[in-house]
Amino acid sequence: MDRNYHIFSDGCLERHNDTVRLVTLDDEKKYLPIEKAEAIYLHGQIDYNTRLISFLNKHGTALHIFGWKDYYAGSVMPKRGQTSGRTLVEQVRAYDSPAQRTDIARKFVDGSIHNMRANVSYYNSRGHDFDSELASLDAAGARLTETTAVEEIMGVEATARRAYYSTFDSILPDGFVFNGRRYNPPTNEVNSLISFGNSLVYANVVSGIRATALDPAVSFLHEPGERRYSLALDIADLFKPLLADRVTFRLLNRQQLTPADFETDLNSCLLTEHGRKTFSKAFEETLEQTVEHPRLNRKVSYQYLLRIEAYKLKKHLLTGEEYVPFKRWW
């Protein structure tokens, strides 16, 4: 898999000969190896033009833009790696079929609960007592078989996530309090990390979907809406525990992030530039980790698992082969 590149400096991003060049406000010039770029993440105030966008499109490189205080603002996506009218038709048919949409939505939540449970189980075996929370997650998973509508499935997912989040304050080190999920804006350090981490997962899933002929705006669990790739929200839920949450726990427990890496502004708590750089570096290192895949019989990166998930869904829609959601097996 190609790499992601995160840019935090302010300046201008431009095409220069056959590569991409960043010119900072101090007139420092840095070059990005475009042939190895999966996506570029803009965290600073960056100017760019259509010449750059055309060049990125030629190389299949996505541009993910983060706005004020690193809120995800949107993406400039290259043309799809594949285009298939049949895939789009089957994807819309599945959305329009209550039975098929419900089945796919149920699979997403089943995988999400399993992966949340994997995190809780990990810490339960390391000095914490999370037997009650594990039982709640198991009960939520069991209730999925009784659901007959997407609204019910989302209700089960919300119940499971409350049980999952209730473990955070015990997992986190002294000095950091979660106190429940709060966002738009995040109200404390932990919520700030989760919001930033989730946005990185989402953007990476958007890039993964682009490699298939799936339409990122036609989803099954989350309702399709305006100005968002709702299918990426569906798939991202499977990977947030593995990527965003585990990175958060690791950085805080190892004191690689401290209260000094956050700032409070307008009733919100947000990462400083140093904090965002630290989190992004750890996140990218996690994406590059590999695991032996039981079906492919070879090692694959965590980042490639995102793309595999999109291909699995596409195959289900086209062939009817059962879609089995990502569940952490190691």
N, C-alpha and C positions, 0 to 999 in steps of 0.2 A: 504494500500500500504506500502511496505517496504521503508526504508530510503536510501538516497544517502549519501555517506561519502566522504568528500573532504580532501585530504592530501597535505599540503603545505611544510612539512618538507623534508629535504634530508635524505636518509638512505636506508634501506632495508625492503621490504615488504615480509613476509614469512608466510607459514603455520606453526602453532605451536599447536600441538595436534589437537583439533577439532575447532580451531578458527584461525583468521588472526592476526598476530602481526606485528607492525611497530617498527623497531629498528632504532632510529635516529643516526646521526653521533656522538652525545654526549652520546650514549649508553642508552638513555632513551627508555623504552619499553611501547608501547601503544597497547591496544587490541581492535579489531573491532568485534562487535557481528554479525558474518557472517549470522546467521539465520534471521537477520532483514535487510540485505543489498540488496537493489535493484541494486545499482551500486557503484563502487568506482572510484573517480576522482583523478588522480595523477597530481598534479601541481608542485611538487618538483622533484629533481633528485633522482629517486627511482630505486633500483635494485630489480629484482624479477626473479623467475625461473619457470620451467615447473611444478614443484610440486605444486606451488601456483596456476598456471593456471588450473591445473586439479581439484584442490579443489574448485576454484571459479566456474568451469564448473558444478561440482556436485551440487552446491547450486544455479545454475542459476543466478550468479552474474556477471554483465558486468564490464569491466575495461576500463575506458575512459582516454586516455593519452593526456596531454597537454604539448607541447614542449617548445621551447625557448620563453620566455616572454608570456607564456600561450596561444600560438597559438594551436588550436586543431590539434593534430597529428594523431589520429586514435583510434580505439577501439579493444579490445580483447573480442569477444562476446562468450558467452556460447552456447552450442547447442540450437537449437530452441525449444521453449516450445511446438510447434506443427510442424509437417511436413505433407504437403499435396501436392501430385503431381497435383491433380485436381485444387487446388488454384493457383499453379504456372502456369499451362496451361491457366487458365482463365485470369490471370493477364497479361500474354504475349499476349493472343488474344486481350485483351482490348487495350494494347499498339499498336498492329499492325492494329487495326481498326481505321482509321482516325476519323470517327464519334464518336466512343466511347471514344477515347483518348481526343478528343477536348471537349467533354461534361464533362469529369472528370476534365480536366485542367481548364475549365471555372468555375466549382464549387469551386475549390481551390481559384481562384482569387476572385470570388464573396464573399466567406467567409473572405478572407484577407481584401478586401476593407471595408466590414461591420465592422470588428474589428478595423481597422485603424480609421474609422469614429466614432466608439464608444469612442475612446480616444479623438479625436478632439471635439466631442460633449460635453464630460465631462468638458473639459477646457473652451469651449465656454460658458457654463452656469456658469462659475466662473470668470467672469470679463474680458474675452478675446473676441475679435471680430473675429471669424473664419467663418463667414457666406459665404465668397467667397470660402474658402477652402472646406467647406462642400458641396457647390454647385459643385465644381470641382470633388469631390469624388463621388457625386451622378451621375454626368454626365458620369464619367468613368464606374461606375457600369451599367448604362443604355446602354453603348456602347458594353458591353459584349454580349448582345443578338445578335449583328450584326456580331460577329466574326465567322469565318469559319475555322481558322487554329491556331495552337498553337503559331506561331510567332505573330499573331495579338493579341492573348490573353496576351502574355507577354508584348507586347507594351502597352496595356491598363493598365496592372499592373504597369508598369514603370511610366506611366503618373499619376496614382493615388498615387504612392509612392512619387513622386516629390511634389504633393500637400500636402500630409501628412507631409513630412519632412519640408516643408516651415513653419509649425507652431512651430517647435521645439525652435527656438530662442526666441519666445515670451513666451513659457512655462518655459524655463530654467531660473534659477536665474542669477543675475548679476555676471559677472566673468567667465561665461561659454558660449562659442559660438560654435554653430554647423556648420553653413556655408556649409551645403550640405554633402552628404555621401561620405566619403573617407576611403579606407581600403587598405590592402596589401602594406604598413602598414597604420594603422589609423594615422591621422595627428594632431588630437587634443583630448582633454579629452572626449568629448561626443562621438566621433567616436570610441574611445578606449572602452568605456562602451558598446556601441551598438555591437561592434564586439565580445567582451567577452560574453555579454548576449546572443547574437544569437548562439554562439557556445555551450552554456549550453542548450539552447532550442533544438538545433540539436541533441546533445548527448542524451538528455532525450527522444526525439522522436525515436532515434535508439533503445533505450531500450524498448520503448513501442511497436515498430514493432516486436521486437524479440519474444514477447509473442504470436504473431499470426503466421500463416503459410505464410504470405506475404513475398515476396522477396524484401529486402530493396533497391536492385540495379535496380529494374524495376519501372520506374516512368512515370508520365503523363505530368506534366507541365514542369519540368526541364528535359533536355535530359539526358538519361542514359549515364554515362561516366565511365572512369577508376578511381579506387581508391577512390570512394565516394559512399555513400548510398543516391542516388538521390531521392528515395521516401521519405526519411526523410526530404530532402529539401522542397519537396512539402507540406508535413504536417506541418513542422515547420513554414512556412509562415503564417499559420492560427493563430499561438500562439505567434509569436514575439511581436505583440502589447500588448497583455495581460501580458506576462511574462517579456521579456527583456526591452521593452520600459517603461512600468509602473514602474518597479523597478528602472530604470535609473532616471525617473522624481522624484520619491519619495526620493531617496537617495540624489540627488543634491538639491532639494528644501528644504529638512529638514536639510541640511548641515551635513549629515552623511558621505558624501564624500566631500573633499575639494581639492584645487589644490595641496596640499602637498601629496595627494594619487596618484600622477602621476609623471612619469619621462620621459624626452625626451632623446632619444638615436638613433643615426643614422637616423635622419630625421623622427622619429616616436614618437608618444606619447603613453605610455603604463602604465597600472596600476602597482603600487608597490605591494609588497606582502600584506601589510595591506589593500590596496584598493581591491585586489582580494578576500581576506578573508571577507571583509565587504560586497562586492557585492554577493559573494557566499552564505553567511549567509542569506541575505535578499531574495535572489532568492529561497533558500530552504524553507524559511518560507512562501513564496508565494505559492510554490508548495503544501504545506501542508494545505493551506486554503481550505475550503469546500463551496459548493454551492448546493442548492436544484436542483436536476436534474428533468426537467419537464416530461421526459419519464420514468425514472427509479423510480420516486417518492421516492427518498432518497437522502441524502447528499453524494456528491462525492468530492474528492480532485481535485485541478487543475491538479495534476500529473496524476490522473486516467483519466481525460478528454483526455489526449494524447493517452492513450491506447484505449479508447472508439472510438476515431477517426479511428484508424487502424482497429478495428473490424467492424465499419460501412462500410469502404471501402471494406473489405473482403466480407461482406454480400452482398454488391451490386454486386461484381464480380461473386459470386456464385449463387445468387438467382434472380438477376435483380432488387431487391428492390432499389428504388431511393436513391442515395447517397445525403444526405443533409449535407453540410459542417458545421463545428463548427462556430456558430455566437453567440457572447456574448449576453445573454438575460437578464442579471441583471445589 
